[in-house]
Amino acid sequence: MPATAYHAVVAAPGFALGIRCNDDEITAIDFLEPRPEQPPTTPLAAEAMRQLEAYLADPGFVFSLPLQAAGTAFQRRVWARISAIPSGQTHTYGQLAKNLKNAPRAVGQACGANPYPLVVPCHRVVASQGGLGGFARERGGFLLEIKRWLLQHEHAELARPAD
């Protein structure tokens, strides 16, 4: 399958989500520039599309997709902590770093390497100063606008603790 091929594409407000999977697991979800939906080509892609659309309709939706194991042991620990952040809440990179006994920059790098955005909600991790921070290894532009939209969609307040 070519690198740009997806098993389904979900249209969202101002962006799209490309779904890649094998027969048993989701292998990647990519943020894409706005484009029309692409119908699913597999049963798992259809289920992923259904769940992503459910989240877009209701930010409290809880995902239950089988995700292919990915990342380093540290990245998986970060992603597990991020997955525990409820919809509508945020944590700072510093808070996660303190809980994981690591550096905020390492947490940020693990967030940027997340292959399953929305399912592993890295958009809920924000800067200690009350700003958005980065998103998907970007400090501005299109992807940061998606992060802003996702947090507004969830009615999230930016975390502002003293780290």
Contacts in CASP RR format, 6 or more apart in sequence:
PFRMAT RR
TARGET T0000
AUTHOR 0000-0000-0000
METHOD contacts of the structure
MODEL  1
MPATAYHAVVAAPGFALGIRCNDDEITAIDFLEPRPEQPPTTPLAAEAMR
QLEAYLADPGFVFSLPLQAAGTAFQRRVWARISAIPSGQTHTYGQLAKNL
KNAPRAVGQACGANPYPLVVPCHRVVASQGGLGGFARERGGFLLEIKRWL
LQHEHAELARPAD
5 20 0 8 1.000
6 18 0 8 1.000
6 19 0 8 1.000
6 20 0 8 1.000
6 30 0 8 1.000
6 38 0 8 1.000
7 19 0 8 1.000
7 20 0 8 1.000
7 21 0 8 1.000
7 40 0 8 1.000
7 41 0 8 1.000
7 42 0 8 1.000
7 44 0 8 1.000
7 45 0 8 1.000
7 48 0 8 1.000
8 18 0 8 1.000
8 19 0 8 1.000
8 37 0 8 1.000
8 38 0 8 1.000
8 39 0 8 1.000
8 40 0 8 1.000
8 41 0 8 1.000
8 45 0 8 1.000
8 46 0 8 1.000
8 48 0 8 1.000
8 49 0 8 1.000
9 16 0 8 1.000
9 17 0 8 1.000
9 18 0 8 1.000
9 19 0 8 1.000
9 32 0 8 1.000
9 35 0 8 1.000
9 36 0 8 1.000
9 37 0 8 1.000
9 38 0 8 1.000
10 16 0 8 1.000
10 17 0 8 1.000
10 18 0 8 1.000
10 19 0 8 1.000
10 37 0 8 1.000
10 49 0 8 1.000
10 52 0 8 1.000
10 53 0 8 1.000
10 56 0 8 1.000
11 34 0 8 1.000
11 35 0 8 1.000
11 36 0 8 1.000
11 37 0 8 1.000
12 52 0 8 1.000
12 56 0 8 1.000
13 56 0 8 1.000
13 149 0 8 1.000
14 34 0 8 1.000
14 146 0 8 1.000
14 149 0 8 1.000
15 31 0 8 1.000
15 32 0 8 1.000
15 33 0 8 1.000
15 34 0 8 1.000
15 142 0 8 1.000
15 146 0 8 1.000
15 149 0 8 1.000
16 31 0 8 1.000
16 32 0 8 1.000
16 33 0 8 1.000
16 34 0 8 1.000
16 35 0 8 1.000
16 37 0 8 1.000
17 29 0 8 1.000
17 30 0 8 1.000
17 31 0 8 1.000
17 32 0 8 1.000
17 52 0 8 1.000
17 117 0 8 1.000
17 118 0 8 1.000
18 28 0 8 1.000
18 29 0 8 1.000
18 30 0 8 1.000
18 32 0 8 1.000
18 38 0 8 1.000
19 26 0 8 1.000
19 28 0 8 1.000
19 29 0 8 1.000
19 40 0 8 1.000
19 45 0 8 1.000
19 48 0 8 1.000
19 49 0 8 1.000
19 52 0 8 1.000
20 26 0 8 1.000
20 27 0 8 1.000
20 28 0 8 1.000
20 29 0 8 1.000
20 30 0 8 1.000
21 27 0 8 1.000
21 42 0 8 1.000
21 44 0 8 1.000
21 45 0 8 1.000
21 48 0 8 1.000
22 44 0 8 1.000
22 68 0 8 1.000
23 42 0 8 1.000
23 44 0 8 1.000
24 44 0 8 1.000
24 66 0 8 1.000
25 44 0 8 1.000
25 66 0 8 1.000
25 67 0 8 1.000
25 68 0 8 1.000
26 44 0 8 1.000
26 48 0 8 1.000
26 65 0 8 1.000
26 66 0 8 1.000
26 67 0 8 1.000
26 68 0 8 1.000
26 116 0 8 1.000
26 119 0 8 1.000
27 68 0 8 1.000
27 115 0 8 1.000
28 115 0 8 1.000
28 116 0 8 1.000
29 48 0 8 1.000
29 52 0 8 1.000
29 115 0 8 1.000
29 116 0 8 1.000
29 117 0 8 1.000
29 118 0 8 1.000
29 119 0 8 1.000
31 117 0 8 1.000
31 136 0 8 1.000
31 142 0 8 1.000
31 143 0 8 1.000
31 146 0 8 1.000
33 142 0 8 1.000
40 46 0 8 1.000
40 48 0 8 1.000
40 49 0 8 1.000
44 66 0 8 1.000
47 65 0 8 1.000
48 65 0 8 1.000
51 61 0 8 1.000
51 63 0 8 1.000
51 64 0 8 1.000
51 65 0 8 1.000
51 119 0 8 1.000
52 118 0 8 1.000
54 61 0 8 1.000
55 61 0 8 1.000
55 63 0 8 1.000
55 118 0 8 1.000
56 153 0 8 1.000
59 87 0 8 1.000
59 88 0 8 1.000
59 153 0 8 1.000
59 154 0 8 1.000
59 155 0 8 1.000
60 87 0 8 1.000
60 154 0 8 1.000
61 87 0 8 1.000
63 118 0 8 1.000
63 119 0 8 1.000
65 116 0 8 1.000
65 119 0 8 1.000
67 116 0 8 1.000
67 119 0 8 1.000
67 120 0 8 1.000
69 76 0 8 1.000
70 76 0 8 1.000
70 115 0 8 1.000
70 116 0 8 1.000
71 113 0 8 1.000
71 115 0 8 1.000
74 100 0 8 1.000
74 102 0 8 1.000
74 106 0 8 1.000
74 110 0 8 1.000
75 110 0 8 1.000
75 113 0 8 1.000
75 114 0 8 1.000
77 100 0 8 1.000
78 96 0 8 1.000
78 100 0 8 1.000
78 107 0 8 1.000
78 108 0 8 1.000
78 110 0 8 1.000
78 111 0 8 1.000
79 110 0 8 1.000
79 114 0 8 1.000
79 116 0 8 1.000
79 120 0 8 1.000
79 122 0 8 1.000
81 91 0 8 1.000
81 96 0 8 1.000
81 99 0 8 1.000
81 100 0 8 1.000
82 91 0 8 1.000
82 96 0 8 1.000
82 111 0 8 1.000
82 114 0 8 1.000
82 120 0 8 1.000
82 121 0 8 1.000
82 122 0 8 1.000
82 124 0 8 1.000
82 125 0 8 1.000
83 119 0 8 1.000
83 120 0 8 1.000
83 121 0 8 1.000
85 91 0 8 1.000
85 121 0 8 1.000
85 124 0 8 1.000
85 125 0 8 1.000
87 121 0 8 1.000
87 154 0 8 1.000
87 156 0 8 1.000
88 124 0 8 1.000
88 151 0 8 1.000
88 154 0 8 1.000
88 155 0 8 1.000
88 156 0 8 1.000
88 157 0 8 1.000
89 124 0 8 1.000
89 156 0 8 1.000
89 157 0 8 1.000
89 159 0 8 1.000
90 124 0 8 1.000
90 125 0 8 1.000
90 126 0 8 1.000
90 151 0 8 1.000
90 156 0 8 1.000
90 157 0 8 1.000
90 158 0 8 1.000
90 159 0 8 1.000
91 124 0 8 1.000
91 125 0 8 1.000
91 126 0 8 1.000
91 159 0 8 1.000
92 104 0 8 1.000
92 125 0 8 1.000
92 126 0 8 1.000
92 127 0 8 1.000
92 128 0 8 1.000
92 130 0 8 1.000
92 159 0 8 1.000
92 161 0 8 1.000
92 163 0 8 1.000
93 104 0 8 1.000
93 105 0 8 1.000
93 107 0 8 1.000
93 108 0 8 1.000
93 111 0 8 1.000
93 125 0 8 1.000
93 126 0 8 1.000
93 127 0 8 1.000
93 128 0 8 1.000
93 133 0 8 1.000
94 104 0 8 1.000
94 107 0 8 1.000
94 128 0 8 1.000
94 163 0 8 1.000
95 159 0 8 1.000
95 161 0 8 1.000
95 163 0 8 1.000
96 104 0 8 1.000
96 107 0 8 1.000
96 125 0 8 1.000
97 103 0 8 1.000
97 104 0 8 1.000
97 106 0 8 1.000
97 107 0 8 1.000
98 163 0 8 1.000
100 107 0 8 1.000
104 128 0 8 1.000
104 163 0 8 1.000
107 125 0 8 1.000
108 125 0 8 1.000
108 134 0 8 1.000
111 122 0 8 1.000
111 125 0 8 1.000
111 135 0 8 1.000
112 122 0 8 1.000
112 135 0 8 1.000
112 136 0 8 1.000
112 137 0 8 1.000
113 137 0 8 1.000
114 120 0 8 1.000
114 122 0 8 1.000
114 136 0 8 1.000
117 123 0 8 1.000
117 136 0 8 1.000
118 150 0 8 1.000
121 150 0 8 1.000
122 135 0 8 1.000
122 136 0 8 1.000
123 135 0 8 1.000
123 146 0 8 1.000
123 147 0 8 1.000
123 150 0 8 1.000
123 151 0 8 1.000
124 151 0 8 1.000
124 154 0 8 1.000
124 156 0 8 1.000
126 132 0 8 1.000
126 133 0 8 1.000
126 151 0 8 1.000
126 158 0 8 1.000
126 159 0 8 1.000
127 133 0 8 1.000
127 134 0 8 1.000
128 161 0 8 1.000
128 163 0 8 1.000
129 160 0 8 1.000
130 158 0 8 1.000
130 159 0 8 1.000
130 160 0 8 1.000
131 158 0 8 1.000
132 144 0 8 1.000
132 147 0 8 1.000
132 148 0 8 1.000
132 151 0 8 1.000
132 158 0 8 1.000
133 139 0 8 1.000
133 144 0 8 1.000
134 140 0 8 1.000
134 144 0 8 1.000
134 147 0 8 1.000
135 143 0 8 1.000
135 144 0 8 1.000
135 146 0 8 1.000
135 147 0 8 1.000
136 143 0 8 1.000
138 144 0 8 1.000
151 158 0 8 1.000
END
